[in-house]
Amino acid sequence: MKFGKNQEKYLNNVVKLHFNSPEEFSTLFKKQSIKVTNAIVQSIEKTMAEGKRTAPLFEITFEEHDNLYEISLPASQWVVALQSCLDHYHEEDMADEAIDTWKLLEAAKVW
């Protein structure tokens, strides 16, 4: 798995991920990753600031396949996703990120 050309590449707040195989892709969400957590929080935050209702998260490509898959998150799922991100930040003792995510979570609850 590659996070864009330089490990992480954010274009319009979408994380571009390239995988060698579908099996490699399936492992991405089986364990929590700070990079994925950060991408979710940042995308929701930017989307809310723009007044939109769907947060684009990832663009997925696979080696030897021409298709591009986009993963986005509708506003109806933001509270659940942000709570999961908040829990992950707590587990990793990332207090500043947890505080910022809690504030965003509270805003999403009334969105």
N, CA, C and O atoms as CSV, one atom per row, in Angstrom:
chain,resi,resn,atom,element,x,y,z
A,1,MET,N,N,0.838,-1.170,0.000
A,1,MET,CA,C,0.000,0.000,0.000
A,1,MET,C,C,0.881,1.230,0.000
A,1,MET,O,O,1.872,1.295,0.728
A,2,LYS,N,N,0.524,2.201,-0.811
A,2,LYS,CA,C,1.253,3.454,-0.853
A,2,LYS,C,C,0.278,4.595,-0.601
A,2,LYS,O,O,-0.835,4.590,-1.128
A,3,PHE,N,N,0.685,5.562,0.194
A,3,PHE,CA,C,-0.097,6.762,0.384
A,3,PHE,C,C,0.416,7.794,-0.614
A,3,PHE,O,O,1.236,8.641,-0.259
A,4,GLY,N,N,-0.050,7.736,-1.841
A,4,GLY,CA,C,0.352,8.681,-2.863
A,4,GLY,C,C,1.830,8.543,-3.215
A,4,GLY,O,O,2.462,7.538,-2.888
A,5,LYS,N,N,2.367,9.540,-3.872
A,5,LYS,CA,C,3.758,9.510,-4.310
A,5,LYS,C,C,4.731,9.650,-3.158
A,5,LYS,O,O,5.745,8.953,-3.134
A,6,ASN,N,N,4.465,10.510,-2.219
A,6,ASN,CA,C,5.386,10.780,-1.109
A,6,ASN,C,C,4.804,10.286,0.211
A,6,ASN,O,O,4.797,11.020,1.199
A,7,GLN,N,N,4.329,9.080,0.233
A,7,GLN,CA,C,3.693,8.439,1.383
A,7,GLN,C,C,2.313,9.004,1.653
A,7,GLN,O,O,1.389,8.228,1.896
A,8,GLU,N,N,2.127,10.299,1.624
A,8,GLU,CA,C,0.808,10.896,1.794
A,8,GLU,C,C,0.662,11.993,0.759
A,8,GLU,O,O,1.535,12.848,0.613
A,9,LYS,N,N,-0.440,11.961,0.048
A,9,LYS,CA,C,-0.695,13.026,-0.912
A,9,LYS,C,C,-2.156,13.427,-0.770
A,9,LYS,O,O,-3.057,12.634,-1.044
A,10,TYR,N,N,-2.376,14.633,-0.350
A,10,TYR,CA,C,-3.727,15.126,-0.184
A,10,TYR,C,C,-4.042,16.072,-1.325
A,10,TYR,O,O,-3.359,17.080,-1.507
A,11,LEU,N,N,-5.051,15.761,-2.078
A,11,LEU,CA,C,-5.524,16.615,-3.147
A,11,LEU,C,C,-7.005,16.809,-2.889
A,11,LEU,O,O,-7.788,15.862,-2.958
A,12,ASN,N,N,-7.380,18.031,-2.594
A,12,ASN,CA,C,-8.761,18.310,-2.202
A,12,ASN,C,C,-9.158,17.446,-1.010
A,12,ASN,O,O,-10.305,17.018,-0.887
A,13,ASN,N,N,-8.207,17.207,-0.156
A,13,ASN,CA,C,-8.401,16.456,1.082
A,13,ASN,C,C,-8.764,14.987,0.861
A,13,ASN,O,O,-9.290,14.344,1.770
A,14,VAL,N,N,-8.499,14.458,-0.301
A,14,VAL,CA,C,-8.724,13.045,-0.586
A,14,VAL,C,C,-7.375,12.347,-0.507
A,14,VAL,O,O,-6.402,12.790,-1.116
A,15,VAL,N,N,-7.322,11.262,0.240
A,15,VAL,CA,C,-6.093,10.481,0.334
A,15,VAL,C,C,-6.107,9.464,-0.799
A,15,VAL,O,O,-7.048,8.684,-0.948
A,16,LYS,N,N,-5.041,9.492,-1.594
A,16,LYS,CA,C,-4.921,8.543,-2.699
A,16,LYS,C,C,-4.138,7.336,-2.215
A,16,LYS,O,O,-3.015,7.462,-1.726
A,17,LEU,N,N,-4.741,6.168,-2.356
A,17,LEU,CA,C,-4.116,4.923,-1.924
A,17,LEU,C,C,-3.965,3.989,-3.113
A,17,LEU,O,O,-4.892,3.818,-3.905
A,18,HIS,N,N,-2.800,3.394,-3.229
A,18,HIS,CA,C,-2.547,2.431,-4.299
A,18,HIS,C,C,-2.140,1.104,-3.660
A,18,HIS,O,O,-1.267,1.059,-2.793
A,19,PHE,N,N,-2.783,0.034,-4.099
A,19,PHE,CA,C,-2.528,-1.291,-3.541
A,19,PHE,C,C,-2.052,-2.244,-4.624
A,19,PHE,O,O,-2.393,-2.100,-5.797
A,20,ASN,N,N,-1.271,-3.204,-4.213
A,20,ASN,CA,C,-0.805,-4.242,-5.141
A,20,ASN,C,C,-1.888,-5.271,-5.411
A,20,ASN,O,O,-1.909,-5.896,-6.471
A,21,SER,N,N,-2.804,-5.450,-4.434
A,21,SER,CA,C,-3.839,-6.478,-4.594
A,21,SER,C,C,-5.050,-6.116,-3.738
A,21,SER,O,O,-4.931,-5.322,-2.805
A,22,PRO,N,N,-6.214,-6.691,-4.046
A,22,PRO,CA,C,-7.388,-6.488,-3.199
A,22,PRO,C,C,-7.173,-6.994,-1.768
A,22,PRO,O,O,-7.742,-6.443,-0.825
A,23,GLU,N,N,-6.365,-8.026,-1.605
A,23,GLU,CA,C,-6.085,-8.553,-0.274
A,23,GLU,C,C,-5.357,-7.502,0.572
A,23,GLU,O,O,-5.636,-7.341,1.761
A,24,GLU,N,N,-4.433,-6.802,-0.057
A,24,GLU,CA,C,-3.707,-5.750,0.648
A,24,GLU,C,C,-4.671,-4.641,1.081
A,24,GLU,O,O,-4.555,-4.102,2.182
A,25,PHE,N,N,-5.622,-4.310,0.205
A,25,PHE,CA,C,-6.636,-3.310,0.538
A,25,PHE,C,C,-7.451,-3.731,1.750
A,25,PHE,O,O,-7.730,-2.914,2.628
A,26,SER,N,N,-7.831,-4.992,1.800
A,26,SER,CA,C,-8.697,-5.460,2.893
A,26,SER,C,C,-8.029,-5.330,4.261
A,26,SER,O,O,-8.718,-5.239,5.277
A,27,THR,N,N,-6.705,-5.319,4.295
A,27,THR,CA,C,-6.010,-5.188,5.575
A,27,THR,C,C,-6.017,-3.754,6.095
A,27,THR,O,O,-5.800,-3.534,7.287
A,28,LEU,N,N,-6.261,-2.771,5.223
A,28,LEU,CA,C,-6.212,-1.363,5.619
A,28,LEU,C,C,-7.166,-1.050,6.758
A,28,LEU,O,O,-6.801,-0.342,7.696
A,29,PHE,N,N,-8.374,-1.567,6.686
A,29,PHE,CA,C,-9.386,-1.225,7.674
A,29,PHE,C,C,-9.555,-2.280,8.761
A,29,PHE,O,O,-10.414,-2.138,9.631
A,30,LYS,N,N,-8.753,-3.328,8.723
A,30,LYS,CA,C,-8.822,-4.346,9.774
A,30,LYS,C,C,-8.143,-3.881,11.053
A,30,LYS,O,O,-8.497,-4.324,12.146
A,31,LYS,N,N,-7.171,-2.992,10.917
A,31,LYS,CA,C,-6.529,-2.435,12.101
A,31,LYS,C,C,-6.550,-0.925,11.967
A,31,LYS,O,O,-6.578,-0.389,10.860
A,32,GLN,N,N,-6.536,-0.255,13.084
A,32,GLN,CA,C,-6.602,1.194,13.051
A,32,GLN,C,C,-5.251,1.782,12.677
A,32,GLN,O,O,-4.201,1.314,13.115
A,33,SER,N,N,-5.308,2.803,11.868
A,33,SER,CA,C,-4.113,3.489,11.407
A,33,SER,C,C,-4.286,4.978,11.689
A,33,SER,O,O,-5.333,5.554,11.394
A,34,ILE,N,N,-3.266,5.590,12.254
A,34,ILE,CA,C,-3.330,7.029,12.524
A,34,ILE,C,C,-3.500,7.800,11.215
A,34,ILE,O,O,-4.226,8.794,11.178
A,35,LYS,N,N,-2.849,7.363,10.152
A,35,LYS,CA,C,-2.979,8.056,8.869
A,35,LYS,C,C,-4.418,8.031,8.373
A,35,LYS,O,O,-4.924,9.038,7.878
A,36,VAL,N,N,-5.075,6.887,8.506
A,36,VAL,CA,C,-6.469,6.776,8.084
A,36,VAL,C,C,-7.355,7.617,9.007
A,36,VAL,O,O,-8.247,8.324,8.538
A,37,THR,N,N,-7.111,7.539,10.304
A,37,THR,CA,C,-7.892,8.331,11.260
A,37,THR,C,C,-7.751,9.817,10.961
A,37,THR,O,O,-8.746,10.541,10.921
A,38,ASN,N,N,-6.523,10.275,10.751
A,38,ASN,CA,C,-6.291,11.686,10.426
A,38,ASN,C,C,-7.015,12.081,9.147
A,38,ASN,O,O,-7.608,13.157,9.075
A,39,ALA,N,N,-6.971,11.226,8.149
A,39,ALA,CA,C,-7.619,11.524,6.870
A,39,ALA,C,C,-9.123,11.674,7.032
A,39,ALA,O,O,-9.725,12.564,6.431
A,40,ILE,N,N,-9.731,10.818,7.834
A,40,ILE,CA,C,-11.176,10.888,8.058
A,40,ILE,C,C,-11.536,12.192,8.758
A,40,ILE,O,O,-12.451,12.896,8.330
A,41,VAL,N,N,-10.823,12.513,9.826
A,41,VAL,CA,C,-11.113,13.730,10.582
A,41,VAL,C,C,-10.918,14.960,9.701
A,41,VAL,O,O,-11.777,15.841,9.670
A,42,GLN,N,N,-9.806,15.028,8.993
A,42,GLN,CA,C,-9.510,16.193,8.151
A,42,GLN,C,C,-10.536,16.359,7.039
A,42,GLN,O,O,-10.938,17.479,6.723
A,43,SER,N,N,-10.957,15.255,6.450
A,43,SER,CA,C,-11.929,15.334,5.367
A,43,SER,C,C,-13.283,15.817,5.872
A,43,SER,O,O,-13.915,16.660,5.236
A,44,ILE,N,N,-13.729,15.298,6.997
A,44,ILE,CA,C,-15.006,15.738,7.559
A,44,ILE,C,C,-14.935,17.218,7.936
A,44,ILE,O,O,-15.862,17.981,7.662
A,45,GLU,N,N,-13.838,17.613,8.561
A,45,GLU,CA,C,-13.681,19.006,8.955
A,45,GLU,C,C,-13.735,19.941,7.741
A,45,GLU,O,O,-14.433,20.954,7.766
A,46,LYS,N,N,-13.012,19.604,6.702
A,46,LYS,CA,C,-12.992,20.438,5.500
A,46,LYS,C,C,-14.368,20.455,4.839
A,46,LYS,O,O,-14.831,21.504,4.392
A,47,THR,N,N,-15.011,19.311,4.776
A,47,THR,CA,C,-16.322,19.214,4.140
A,47,THR,C,C,-17.353,20.054,4.890
A,47,THR,O,O,-18.180,20.726,4.274
A,48,MET,N,N,-17.300,20.016,6.212
A,48,MET,CA,C,-18.219,20.833,6.999
A,48,MET,C,C,-17.951,22.318,6.752
A,48,MET,O,O,-18.889,23.102,6.607
A,49,ALA,N,N,-16.685,22.702,6.705
A,49,ALA,CA,C,-16.320,24.103,6.477
A,49,ALA,C,C,-16.823,24.583,5.113
A,49,ALA,O,O,-17.150,25.758,4.945
A,50,GLU,N,N,-16.880,23.680,4.152
A,50,GLU,CA,C,-17.362,24.022,2.810
A,50,GLU,C,C,-18.879,23.937,2.700
A,50,GLU,O,O,-19.446,24.281,1.662
A,51,GLY,N,N,-19.542,23.482,3.764
A,51,GLY,CA,C,-20.995,23.384,3.758
A,51,GLY,C,C,-21.542,22.243,2.930
A,51,GLY,O,O,-22.698,22.276,2.508
A,52,LYS,N,N,-20.728,21.240,2.695
A,52,LYS,CA,C,-21.157,20.083,1.907
A,52,LYS,C,C,-21.659,18.968,2.821
A,52,LYS,O,O,-21.442,19.009,4.032
A,53,ARG,N,N,-22.325,17.979,2.246
A,53,ARG,CA,C,-22.938,16.900,3.026
A,53,ARG,C,C,-22.261,15.548,2.833
A,53,ARG,O,O,-22.647,14.579,3.488
A,54,THR,N,N,-21.275,15.453,1.963
A,54,THR,CA,C,-20.562,14.196,1.747
A,54,THR,C,C,-19.068,14.471,1.762
A,54,THR,O,O,-18.570,15.311,1.012
A,55,ALA,N,N,-18.357,13.753,2.626
A,55,ALA,CA,C,-16.917,13.931,2.779
A,55,ALA,C,C,-16.174,12.921,1.914
A,55,ALA,O,O,-16.281,11.718,2.152
A,56,PRO,N,N,-15.419,13.382,0.910
A,56,PRO,CA,C,-14.601,12.452,0.126
A,56,PRO,C,C,-13.397,12.022,0.959
A,56,PRO,O,O,-12.683,12.870,1.494
A,57,LEU,N,N,-13.165,10.727,1.073
A,57,LEU,CA,C,-12.092,10.227,1.934
A,57,LEU,C,C,-10.899,9.690,1.164
A,57,LEU,O,O,-9.774,10.149,1.360
A,58,PHE,N,N,-11.139,8.720,0.288
A,58,PHE,CA,C,-10.048,8.004,-0.351
A,58,PHE,C,C,-10.319,7.792,-1.831
A,58,PHE,O,O,-11.465,7.647,-2.256
A,59,GLU,N,N,-9.251,7.778,-2.599
A,59,GLU,CA,C,-9.276,7.294,-3.975
A,59,GLU,C,C,-8.394,6.056,-3.995
A,59,GLU,O,O,-7.213,6.122,-3.655
A,60,ILE,N,N,-8.962,4.942,-4.388
A,60,ILE,CA,C,-8.296,3.649,-4.334
A,60,ILE,C,C,-7.981,3.164,-5.745
A,60,ILE,O,O,-8.848,3.156,-6.619
A,61,THR,N,N,-6.730,2.760,-5.958
A,61,THR,CA,C,-6.339,2.123,-7.218
A,61,THR,C,C,-5.577,0.841,-6.891
A,61,THR,O,O,-5.020,0.673,-5.806
A,62,PHE,N,N,-5.577,-0.055,-7.882
A,62,PHE,CA,C,-4.890,-1.332,-7.729
A,62,PHE,C,C,-3.905,-1.529,-8.873
A,62,PHE,O,O,-4.145,-1.107,-10.004
A,63,GLU,N,N,-2.806,-2.174,-8.554
A,63,GLU,CA,C,-1.804,-2.522,-9.558
A,63,GLU,C,C,-2.468,-3.349,-10.654
A,63,GLU,O,O,-3.276,-4.232,-10.365
A,64,GLU,N,N,-2.138,-3.070,-11.886
A,64,GLU,CA,C,-2.629,-3.813,-13.049
A,64,GLU,C,C,-4.134,-3.687,-13.273
A,64,GLU,O,O,-4.724,-4.517,-13.966
A,65,HIS,N,N,-4.762,-2.661,-12.697
A,65,HIS,CA,C,-6.185,-2.391,-12.935
A,65,HIS,C,C,-6.332,-0.913,-13.243
A,65,HIS,O,O,-5.671,-0.074,-12.631
A,66,ASP,N,N,-7.197,-0.598,-14.188
A,66,ASP,CA,C,-7.377,0.783,-14.609
A,66,ASP,C,C,-8.447,1.525,-13.816
A,66,ASP,O,O,-8.567,2.744,-13.939
A,67,ASN,N,N,-9.216,0.822,-13.016
A,67,ASN,CA,C,-10.315,1.448,-12.294
A,67,ASN,C,C,-9.838,2.275,-11.112
A,67,ASN,O,O,-8.829,1.964,-10.479
A,68,LEU,N,N,-10.580,3.327,-10.832
A,68,LEU,CA,C,-10.368,4.169,-9.666
A,68,LEU,C,C,-11.636,4.081,-8.827
A,68,LEU,O,O,-12.739,4.269,-9.339
A,69,TYR,N,N,-11.478,3.795,-7.544
A,69,TYR,CA,C,-12.622,3.687,-6.641
A,69,TYR,C,C,-12.563,4.832,-5.644
A,69,TYR,O,O,-11.510,5.128,-5.081
A,70,GLU,N,N,-13.694,5.467,-5.436
A,70,GLU,CA,C,-13.765,6.569,-4.487
A,70,GLU,C,C,-14.575,6.137,-3.275
A,70,GLU,O,O,-15.637,5.527,-3.406
A,71,ILE,N,N,-14.067,6.456,-2.113
A,71,ILE,CA,C,-14.780,6.173,-0.870
A,71,ILE,C,C,-15.111,7.507,-0.227
A,71,ILE,O,O,-14.228,8.333,0.006
A,72,SER,N,N,-16.377,7.710,0.056
A,72,SER,CA,C,-16.814,8.943,0.695
A,72,SER,C,C,-17.725,8.597,1.868
A,72,SER,O,O,-18.170,7.460,2.022
A,73,LEU,N,N,-17.985,9.603,2.681
A,73,LEU,CA,C,-18.771,9.385,3.893
A,73,LEU,C,C,-19.878,10.430,3.966
A,73,LEU,O,O,-19.587,11.624,4.032
A,74,PRO,N,N,-21.161,10.001,3.955
A,74,PRO,CA,C,-22.259,10.958,4.042
A,74,PRO,C,C,-22.376,11.540,5.456
A,74,PRO,O,O,-21.935,10.928,6.429
A,75,ALA,N,N,-22.964,12.703,5.550
A,75,ALA,CA,C,-23.104,13.397,6.835
A,75,ALA,C,C,-23.800,12.533,7.885
A,75,ALA,O,O,-23.520,12.667,9.077
A,76,SER,N,N,-24.692,11.658,7.463
A,76,SER,CA,C,-25.408,10.802,8.413
A,76,SER,C,C,-24.476,9.852,9.159
A,76,SER,O,O,-24.862,9.299,10.189
A,77,GLN,N,N,-23.254,9.653,8.659
A,77,GLN,CA,C,-22.292,8.746,9.279
A,77,GLN,C,C,-21.151,9.461,9.993
A,77,GLN,O,O,-20.289,8.807,10.580
A,78,TRP,N,N,-21.130,10.777,9.953
A,78,TRP,CA,C,-20.018,11.528,10.534
A,78,TRP,C,C,-19.879,11.338,12.036
A,78,TRP,O,O,-18.764,11.200,12.537
A,79,VAL,N,N,-20.991,11.329,12.762
A,79,VAL,CA,C,-20.921,11.192,14.221
A,79,VAL,C,C,-20.288,9.856,14.600
A,79,VAL,O,O,-19.418,9.801,15.469
A,80,VAL,N,N,-20.718,8.797,13.957
A,80,VAL,CA,C,-20.170,7.462,14.246
A,80,VAL,C,C,-18.674,7.421,13.903
A,80,VAL,O,O,-17.865,6.918,14.682
A,81,ALA,N,N,-18.322,7.952,12.738
A,81,ALA,CA,C,-16.920,7.933,12.308
A,81,ALA,C,C,-16.049,8.769,13.233
A,81,ALA,O,O,-14.956,8.343,13.606
A,82,LEU,N,N,-16.517,9.949,13.607
A,82,LEU,CA,C,-15.738,10.818,14.486
A,82,LEU,C,C,-15.593,10.231,15.881
A,82,LEU,O,O,-14.551,10.401,16.514
A,83,GLN,N,N,-16.620,9.543,16.371
A,83,GLN,CA,C,-16.508,8.897,17.673
A,83,GLN,C,C,-15.448,7.811,17.635
A,83,GLN,O,O,-14.678,7.654,18.583
A,84,SER,N,N,-15.406,7.065,16.547
A,84,SER,CA,C,-14.374,6.040,16.374
A,84,SER,C,C,-12.989,6.669,16.317
A,84,SER,O,O,-12.044,6.153,16.914
A,85,CYS,N,N,-12.866,7.778,15.603
A,85,CYS,CA,C,-11.578,8.489,15.522
A,85,CYS,C,C,-11.177,9.024,16.894
A,85,CYS,O,O,-10.011,8.938,17.278
A,86,LEU,N,N,-12.131,9.570,17.626
A,86,LEU,CA,C,-11.862,10.078,18.972
A,86,LEU,C,C,-11.363,8.956,19.875
A,86,LEU,O,O,-10.393,9.130,20.612
A,87,ASP,N,N,-12.019,7.820,19.815
A,87,ASP,CA,C,-11.591,6.662,20.608
A,87,ASP,C,C,-10.167,6.244,20.248
A,87,ASP,O,O,-9.368,5.911,21.123
A,88,HIS,N,N,-9.861,6.266,18.956
A,88,HIS,CA,C,-8.521,5.888,18.502
A,88,HIS,C,C,-7.476,6.868,19.026
A,88,HIS,O,O,-6.412,6.451,19.483
A,89,TYR,N,N,-7.766,8.155,18.966
A,89,TYR,CA,C,-6.827,9.154,19.496
A,89,TYR,C,C,-6.611,8.956,21.001
A,89,TYR,O,O,-5.492,9.099,21.492
A,90,HIS,N,N,-7.672,8.632,21.721
A,90,HIS,CA,C,-7.524,8.357,23.162
A,90,HIS,C,C,-6.615,7.151,23.395
A,90,HIS,O,O,-5.743,7.187,24.263
A,91,GLU,N,N,-6.817,6.089,22.625
A,91,GLU,CA,C,-5.996,4.883,22.758
A,91,GLU,C,C,-4.520,5.170,22.494
A,91,GLU,O,O,-3.641,4.549,23.091
A,92,GLU,N,N,-4.261,6.110,21.602
A,92,GLU,CA,C,-2.884,6.457,21.232
A,92,GLU,C,C,-2.326,7.615,22.073
A,92,GLU,O,O,-1.224,8.099,21.814
A,93,ASP,N,N,-3.085,8.050,23.069
A,93,ASP,CA,C,-2.679,9.173,23.931
A,93,ASP,C,C,-2.357,10.432,23.135
A,93,ASP,O,O,-1.377,11.121,23.414
A,94,MET,N,N,-3.183,10.719,22.154
A,94,MET,CA,C,-3.009,11.908,21.318
A,94,MET,C,C,-4.036,12.954,21.766
A,94,MET,O,O,-5.079,13.130,21.137
A,95,ALA,N,N,-3.718,13.642,22.863
A,95,ALA,CA,C,-4.668,14.535,23.522
A,95,ALA,C,C,-5.111,15.703,22.641
A,95,ALA,O,O,-6.303,16.007,22.577
A,96,ASP,N,N,-4.184,16.351,21.973
A,96,ASP,CA,C,-4.553,17.504,21.149
A,96,ASP,C,C,-5.518,17.104,20.034
A,96,ASP,O,O,-6.515,17.783,19.789
A,97,GLU,N,N,-5.213,16.004,19.370
A,97,GLU,CA,C,-6.079,15.519,18.302
A,97,GLU,C,C,-7.436,15.102,18.859
A,97,GLU,O,O,-8.466,15.310,18.219
A,98,ALA,N,N,-7.434,14.513,20.053
A,98,ALA,CA,C,-8.689,14.090,20.675
A,98,ALA,C,C,-9.571,15.298,20.978
A,98,ALA,O,O,-10.779,15.257,20.748
A,99,ILE,N,N,-8.982,16.356,21.486
A,99,ILE,CA,C,-9.757,17.567,21.799
A,99,ILE,C,C,-10.352,18.160,20.526
A,99,ILE,O,O,-11.536,18.494,20.482
A,100,ASP,N,N,-9.527,18.288,19.497
A,100,ASP,CA,C,-10.015,18.836,18.225
A,100,ASP,C,C,-11.115,17.969,17.632
A,100,ASP,O,O,-12.096,18.487,17.097
A,101,THR,N,N,-10.960,16.665,17.725
A,101,THR,CA,C,-11.954,15.739,17.179
A,101,THR,C,C,-13.244,15.794,17.992
A,101,THR,O,O,-14.333,15.698,17.427
A,102,TRP,N,N,-13.133,15.949,19.315
A,102,TRP,CA,C,-14.328,16.072,20.147
A,102,TRP,C,C,-15.116,17.323,19.755
A,102,TRP,O,O,-16.343,17.277,19.659
A,103,LYS,N,N,-14.422,18.432,19.531
A,103,LYS,CA,C,-15.098,19.661,19.107
A,103,LYS,C,C,-15.804,19.456,17.769
A,103,LYS,O,O,-16.936,19.900,17.580
A,104,LEU,N,N,-15.132,18.787,16.853
A,104,LEU,CA,C,-15.728,18.507,15.541
A,104,LEU,C,C,-16.917,17.557,15.691
A,104,LEU,O,O,-17.936,17.724,15.020
A,105,LEU,N,N,-16.789,16.579,16.555
A,105,LEU,CA,C,-17.876,15.637,16.817
A,105,LEU,C,C,-19.109,16.364,17.338
A,105,LEU,O,O,-20.225,16.105,16.888
A,106,GLU,N,N,-18.907,17.266,18.278
A,106,GLU,CA,C,-20.035,18.031,18.823
A,106,GLU,C,C,-20.711,18.866,17.729
A,106,GLU,O,O,-21.937,18.968,17.692
A,107,ALA,N,N,-19.913,19.458,16.846
A,107,ALA,CA,C,-20.473,20.228,15.729
A,107,ALA,C,C,-21.245,19.319,14.771
A,107,ALA,O,O,-22.299,19.699,14.261
A,108,ALA,N,N,-20.721,18.131,14.532
A,108,ALA,CA,C,-21.383,17.190,13.613
A,108,ALA,C,C,-22.725,16.707,14.172
A,108,ALA,O,O,-23.641,16.399,13.410
A,109,LYS,N,N,-22.838,16.641,15.482
A,109,LYS,CA,C,-24.088,16.186,16.102
A,109,LYS,C,C,-25.256,17.132,15.783
A,109,LYS,O,O,-26.407,16.700,15.716
A,110,VAL,N,N,-24.964,18.386,15.591
A,110,VAL,CA,C,-26.026,19.363,15.303
A,110,VAL,C,C,-26.027,19.777,13.836
A,110,VAL,O,O,-26.801,20.650,13.441
A,111,TRP,N,N,-25.187,19.174,13.039
A,111,TRP,CA,C,-25.046,19.510,11.632
A,111,TRP,C,C,-26.299,19.206,10.924
A,111,TRP,O,O,-26.392,19.419,9.715
